[in-house]
Amino acid sequence: YLANYFLGASFIILSVSNILIKRGLSDIKVIRIPSLAFMLVIAATSFLIIPRMDYLRETALLDGMPVMLSPFASYFLILNNLILLLLAAQIFYSSLIAWRLSKTQLT
């Protein structure tokens, strides 16, 4: 559920920034691309990779073994590392958005 909240928050940030840009506040243009990238990373993580990992885990458990001892272990490990990389990207983009928003507030 947390990913859905983050996705909704990033959609709100992108929508509000587009409204403010149309009203003439052009300093907000710097958060468009990071917020769009943030949305894409969250969507890829929550709707593509995590359901696939859950499927691999359930399939391995139906065969009577944990996922790391199943034939899918290497694929699961790749997906797990990809999740960690995308989590780092989420942290980076959210920090970049916060930094750029605080920078526009100071000027």
N, C-alpha and C positions, 0 to 999 in steps of 0.2 A: 504494500500500500504506500510505502514511503516514496517509491519511484513515481507513482501516480501523482503524489503531492508535489514532488519536484518538477514533474512535467507540467503540471498545472501552473505552478509558480513561474516557471520560465516562459510559458505561454502568456501569462499576464504581463510579465516584464516586457516581452517582445511587443505585445499589443499596445501597452501604455507608451512604450518608446516610439512606436510608429505614430500614435496619435499626437504625441508631443512634437515629433519631427514635422508633421503636417501643419502644426500650429506655429511653426517657426523656430522652435528650439533645436537648432542644428547641432548643438554640442552632444546630444544624445545619440547621434549616428554611430558613435564608436562602440556602442554596446549591441548593435544589431547582429553582427556576425558572431560574436561570442555567445550571445543568447540563442541564436539559431543552432550553432554547433553544440551547445549544451543540451538543447532539446533533442537533437539527433543522437547524441551519445546516450542519453537517458532512454530514448525509444529503442535503440539497438540493444541496449543492455536488458531492459525489462521485457520487451516483446519478442526478441529473437533468441538471445543467448540463454537467459535464465530458464525459459520453458524447455529448451533443448536439453539443458543440464538436468532438469527435473525428469524429463523423459528417460534419459540415460540412467539416472539413479533408480527410477521405478522399474525399468527393464532389468537392471542388474539384480534388484531385490526380488523380482519375480523368478529369476533363475536361481535364487538362493545364495547369493554372494554379495558382498559390498561392492560398490562401484569401482573402487581402486584395485580390486582383485579380479574384476571381470575383463573380458576382451576389449571393453570400451574405455579402459583406464587411461590410455594415452590420449584419446580424443577428449575425455573429460578433463584431463590435466591441461590440454591446450585451451579449452574453453574457460577453465578456471583462471589461467594466466591472462587470457584476453579480458576477462571480467576485471581483474586487478588493474590492467592497463586502462580500461575504460573508466574505472573508478578514479584513477589518478587524473584522467582527462576531465572528469566531472569536477573534481576539486580544483583543477587548474582553471577551467572556464568560469566556475562560480567565483573564484578569487579574482579573476580578471574582470568580471562584470562588477563586482563590489569595488575594486580598485578604480576602475574607470568612472563609476558613478560617484565615488567620493572625490575624484579629481575634478569632475564637472561641478560639484558643489562648492569647491574651494575657489573656483574662478568666477 
